[in-house]
């Protein structure tokens, strides 16, 4: 079930918006700061199939797809327009006649590298974490390969604005030509089926790992009404060859030299078109929502980490030299206070204007096009949707005043804040210290990398972790098995996995999608059935992170604090206010 098949259960609603009216399904609210955030244990295996979310109705648990998969060969490849690509996938948007499945959808297809020779060895480790031996014999992650390719492309001068739909999965070298021998130029939707389809290969091929991870992990932490629809779709060989031929023309030249659509895969991923070719959309990358638990901070870092949030400190790092700092603080956006949310949105708008959209904390899309303020005047593009009483100068106020109340009334930001801070209960300093203690690093006099001997979590590992996490809810500093103030060495794997899960939410984006027409101030993101004719709020880029990144994150953390401590901070008021922290419990912080 995906909530779109007309099943009457998907239209059930909660008459009262008070989560306490459904005690059997939802636990008491967790008070975080002065904001009451209901801790909603989204259903998992063996639980009731429905979870009431205050003001958002009953959210159906995601089921695996039933019946035959949607078949892309029923459409013409020309009806799919190239949109963007990252290191691992390439994205097309459906632009054909109205279709009950494909309208308002994008298709994500895996890519295969063109480089030869092919990887010598391929070993599956776990969901989204396959090891590949490169031509130099070094074992690397496909995501790292993708990021390396991304940097090389940027170094060649590519000016494309490319969104990476990230999920580490094994890449496969191309051993075939990209042009089909059966090139067709007509617009007929028929006869794109393979003459002799290999159904055995299709049935044996697993769904894309992003689907499994959302179905079995993230949808238990974030209500489905805030997650994108993801489902498998059949991709015939003839059809995908033609799509590759057509789409190749729109791809950046630098990328065409590196990789292309993987023609061997018989499945793609259908997802909501969150940018849309009608209406407009906003992408916000909010970043870290909290100040850390002070328990495990060193005397050198605590004064800075407890007064300035990670994002604001990072603005002084050498890697951001020459970039607009702006006045955006994530703690404003996550504060639960309408005035501070407006301040955050205003700061994001200002930085968007000053940087011409080059800083990716805010992106604006109109009719599917990325708006660049210097070449695409915001007033011209947004006036069909936002009512400005003062022309170009008034568009900033119109933007803030329209969006802020909608974000303020939605529980999504509170949910993400709770997840980030409770999953990162030790800070990277505490994670590193616990790992060294568990491995007796000081005793043996070695300096190995954090988690260098740990396997990547499998899908089963992620599910087990979520089971344990949901069993005790957000941390409140109490004495229990996973007490963040006194973590135990035997629970090292839990804490490593917890930090990785927090990193997923820290790096996510939220998409705000609006239908055509002027906003009148009555809209909200209460849209449990994800009706595309209504405003839609979605958390995206929730893919798993690799254990191999922990050492890099620890080093970057030290570097950021050091740069901030040594920087000229003239004009810096030196304080970020975490409204969701109310005080200490023992040595920890109530969160």
Order of alpha helices (4+ residues) and beta strands (2+ residues): beta-beta-beta-beta-beta-beta-beta-beta-beta-beta-beta-alpha-alpha-alpha-beta-alpha-alpha-beta-beta-beta-alpha-alpha-alpha-alpha-beta-beta-alpha-alpha-alpha-alpha-alpha-alpha-alpha-beta-beta-alpha-beta-beta
